[in-house]
Amino acid sequence: MRLNPDNFRVFGPDETRSNRLDAVYEASKKTWLADILPEDADGSELSPDGRVMEMLSEHTLEGWLEGYLLTGRHGFLSTYEAFVHVIDSMFNQHAKWLDIAEDLPWRAPIASLNLLITSTVWRQDHNGFTHQDPGFLDVVVNKKPTVTRIYLPPDANCLLSVADHCLRSTDDVNVIVADKQNHLQYLDMDAAIRHCTKGIGIWDWASTDHGCEPDVVMASCGDIPTLEALAAVALLREHFPELKIRFLNVVDLFRMTPASEHPHGLDDRDFDSLFTTDRPVIFNFHGYPWLIHRLAYRRTNHRNLHVRGYKEKGNINTPLELAIENEIDRFSLAIDVINRVPALRVAGAHVKEKLRDLQIDCRNHAHRHGVDAPEQQNWTWPF
């Protein structure tokens, strides 16, 4: 915003500060054309010349942003994940317009429509069941592959890389799903750029299958699912040090589709190389689990693909308790691996019992104290 003071705006339904984007006020204030009264607590953030556009009306903001882009300027809209559905039909119409406009040589390119989806299902400040709906992604994948892009960066550096790409792009709708809370940082900036450029990749430092075929593939897509998947791998490495685990992370959701179906799709040979053709795959996903099956049903190893995701379970829960309710938590994922790796189905029975006991302990701690246990809240990668 500092570098583009005349052609860049941020749009949001009174959630700029709530979505942890308030550092933007160091560069510009909110647009405000009415009187500023003494009782306006945030009056210092208001100005007729502000570049932050706020109104508790998602469809008005979407219309503003579309009009702003159509005049050759730039911006993005940030909104709560559960309420981006307010603009479903507006997104649909803009995606259809972009698709037709690309066939008209006299139409100049326009900046992409960038939607930053935050305050997500897995971390929503105890707003509860009403604020838990990751289904906008299901709406987006219905539109033409020539104009739709979906990114789920696992950490802040990946978010920066993805946002840089999206803000430079033209003639697309870019959906970025990123939680507003603090998270672990896994990749340095150079590694994050490489990872986001590929859109999908093996994290060697979290894998134990170097030089051989894995016994199981643990895959993740989304920030919280990645955290829980890594914690599950750590549990498995602790209890089964000989187990060969491959850890995959997906940033660009459309890498899951065949190359024939989407410009970002991964060809079958590369997909088979990553996911194998016959090994169990545990896929921890940010959204509704059947979306991954929808994208990957034609893949060779789809029969061994087991997806965890949001299943409309939970309410005002602690973060780990909500994950347990929907079985995307570290304990459920580790148990999934034990159940699906033939050598562990019987030998791993004692570890399964221990993991189930830990789940019960976590639930009890959440009910008793209203927060997750410190060892779960403060977990970091141990290897």
N, C-alpha and C positions, 0 to 999 in steps of 0.2 A: 504493500500500500504506500510505503514511503517512495518507492521507485516509480510508482504509477499513480500519481495523485489526481489525475484527471480521467482515467479510463478503467478503474478497477474498484469494485464494491463488494462488500460482504453482506449477504442477506441471511436473516434468521428470525424465527418467531419468538422474540424476547428471550432467547436462550444463549446469546453469545457468551455471557459470563458463566451461566450454568454449564455450558459445554466446554469450559476451561479455555476459551479463546479470548479472554479479556486482555491479553497482552496486545491485541490489535488496537486497543485504545491508546497505546503509546504512539501510534502512527496517525490515528484519526478518531474522531468522536462519532456518536450516533447522529444521524440526520434527525433534526427536531425543528419543526416550524411553528409550534405553539409557544405560549409563554412558559418560562421556566420559573416555577414558584419556589419559595423558600423551603416548602416541605418536600420538594423533589430530592430524595436522598441521593440519587445519582445525577444530579444536575450538572456536576462537573464533566460528565461524559456527553452532554448534549450540545449540539451546535447546528445552525442552519447549513453549515458547510461540511457536516460529517459524512463519512463514506460508508458507515455501517447502517444498513437499512433493517430496522426491526419493526415487526407488527405481529400480534398474535393471530395470524391468518396465513396459513401455509400456502393457500392457493393464490392469495394476492402477491405474496413474495415470489412464488414461482412465475407468475405473470410479469412481475417487475424484472426478474432476472432474464426471462426469455426476451423481453423487449430490449433490455440493455445489451444482450448479446447480438440481437438482430441489427443494432445500430453500430456494430463493429467494435464493441467494448468487451470487457472481461469481468468475471466474478465467480463466486460460488455461493451455494446455499447450504447452510448447516442446520440440521433439524434432528429432533429425537427420532429414534428408529421406529417406535410404535406409531408415530403420527405422520411419517412421510407418506403413509397411505392416503392422506388427505389429497395428495396431488397425483394419485395413480392415473386418473384420466388425462391430466395435463401432461404428465410424462409420456403417456401413450401417444397423444397427438403430436407432441414435439418430435418424438422418435419417428413417427410416420412422416412428418414434414421433412426431417433431415434425410430420410431414405429417398424421398421423391426429389428433393433439392439436389442430391448428389448426381442425378441424371440430367440436370439442366446446366449446360455449360456456361450460361450467362449468370448463374448464381455464384457469387463470390463465397469463399469459405468463411465460416464464422467460428468464433471460439466455442469450444465444447461446453455443454451444460454439465457443470460439476456439482454433484450432490454429495456432501459429507454427512454420513449417517452415524450418529453417535448417541450417547446415553442408551446403550444397547441392552438387549434382553438380559445379559448376564451381570450387568453392573448398572443399576438404575436408581441409586440413592433411595432405596426402600420405597419406591412408588408402587411396587407390587405388580399383580397380575395384569393390570390395565396397561402397563408400560413394557410388556413382554410380547413382542411380535416381530420376528425377523423376516416376515413374508414378502417384503418389498422386492427381495431378490427374485422370488418366484415370478413376480410380475415382469421384472426387467428381462428375464431370459425368454419371454414370449415374443419380444420384438426382434426386428431384423438384426442378424449378427453383424451386418456392416456398420451399425451405428451404436451398438451396446457394448459396454465394458464394465466389469465388476472386479474390484480389488479389495482384498482383506489383509492388510499388512499386519504382521505379527508383533512388530515393535515400532518404536518412534522413528528410528532411522529408516526403516522400510516405508513408514508413512510419509516421511519427507521425500523420499525418492519417488514414490507413487504420485504424490501431490505435484511435484515438479513436472513429471511427465504429463499429468492430466491438465495442468494449467497451461501448458504449451501446446496442447493438442487442439485440433479443429474438427468440427462436423461429427462429434460423437456425444453420447451421454455417458459420462463417467460416474459410476457409483463407488464411493469409497466408504467402507465400513470400518470404523476405528473407535474404540472405547475412549471415553474422556478421562478415565481414572489413571493413576500412576501404574506403570507396568515394568517388568524386568526388561532390560535391553540385552538382546542376544547377539546382534551383529554390529560390527563397526561400520562406518559409513561406506567404505569401499566395498565391503562384503554385502551390505544391504543393497547397494546399487547393482551389483552383479546378480544377486538373488532376484531382485525385482525385474531386472532385464530379462532373465530367463522365465520368470513367472511361476516356476516350480523347481524344486531342487532338493537334493539330499543334503542334510546337515551332518557332515562327517563327524563332528565333535560329539554328536548325540547318538551316533550309530556304532554298532559293534560287528558289522558284517564285512569289514574291509577285506577284500581279496577272496570273498566266497559268497555263495548265495545265502540270503537271509532265511531264518526260520519264520520270521513274521515281519510285516511292514507296518509301522505305526505312522499314520499320516495325519496332518492337521491343517485346518483352514480357518483363520480367525485368531484374535489375540488370546482370549480366554481358553478356547479349545487347544491352542498351542501350549499354553502354560500347563494345562492339565495333562496333555499328552506327554510332555517332557517329564512331568512328575511321575507319570505311570512308568515311563521308561526307566527312570531312576529306581523305582521300586523293583522292577523286573531285574535290573542289573545287580541290585543288592541281593536278591534272593536266588537268581539263576544266572550266575556270572558266565556260564558257557553258552547262554542263549544268544543267537545271532539276530540282532535287531537292526532294521534299516529305518531311519527316521526321515520322513519326507514332509516338506512344508509347501503349501500352495498359497500363493499371493494372488495370482490372476485366475479367478474361478473358471474362466472359459478354457484354460489349459486342460480341463477334464474332458472336454468334448473332442471328437475327432477333427482333424484338420480339414476334412471335407465339409464340416458343418459350421465352422466359425474361423475367422482369420487368425485368432489366437489359439486355435485348437492344436493339440499335440498329435503328431502322427503316431500311428499304431506301434511302430518299432520303438520309438522313444518311450511311449507310455508303457509298453511291455517290459522294457529295460528297467524302468523305475519301479513299477508296481509288481513285477514278475508275472509269469503266466499261470502259476499254480500255488502260490503261497498265500496264507491268510493275510488280509489287509484290514486293519482297524483304522477307520477314518473318523476323526473327531472334527465335527463341522459346526460352524457358528449358527447356521439357520436350521430349517426343517430338514431332517435327514433324507427324505425322499428326493430332494432336489439333486443330490449327488448321484443317486441311482438314475434319475432322469437324464443327466448329462453323460453318464458313463455306461449306460446299459449295453452298448455295442462293444465294449472293450473285452479283450480275451479273458481276463481274470475277473470279470464282473461277478461270477458265481461265488467267488471267495471274498467279495467286498462287503464288509460289515460297517455300516455307518451309524454313528451316534450324533445326535443333535437335539434341538429343542422339540419337546413333545407336549407343549401346552400344560406343563406341570409346574407347580410352584406358586408362590405368592410373595409375601414380604419376608423373604428368607435371607439368611446370610449368603455370601457368594458361594462358598463351598457347599452349603446345604442345597442351594438351588441347582448346582451342578449335579449333586447326588440324586436329586429328584428326577432329573432328566437323563441320568446315567452317562453324562459326559465327564464325570470326575475321574481322578487318577486311580481310585480303587476299582471302579467299574471297568475302566479300560484295561487295567492289569488283569482282572478276572477274565475279561473277554479274551485276552491273549492266552491265558492258561487253558481256557475252554477250547481254543481253536488250534493250538499247537499240539499235535498228537503225542509228543513225548511228555507233555506236561499235564495231560488230562487227568491222569491218576497220580503221578508223582507230585503234582502241584496242589493236591488237596489241602495240605496243612497250611500252605501260603494263602490259599483262597479263604480259609477260615480266619486267618489273621487279618486279611484285608477287610473282610466283612465285619470283624470286631472293630477295626479302626473306623469304618463307616459309621457304625453305631455310636462309637465314642464321639465322633465329630458332630453327629446329630444332637446327641445329648448335651455337648458343650454349647452348641448354638442355642438350644432351647433354654439352657440354664443361664447363659451370660449374654445372649443377644449378639454375639460376635463369634467369629471362628477362632479356634485355638491359635496362639501365637506361632507355633511351629508350622501351621498351615498358612497363616497370613504372611509370614516372613520367609516362606520357602524360597530357596535359590538352587540353581543347578549344582549338584554336589561333586561332579567329576571334573 
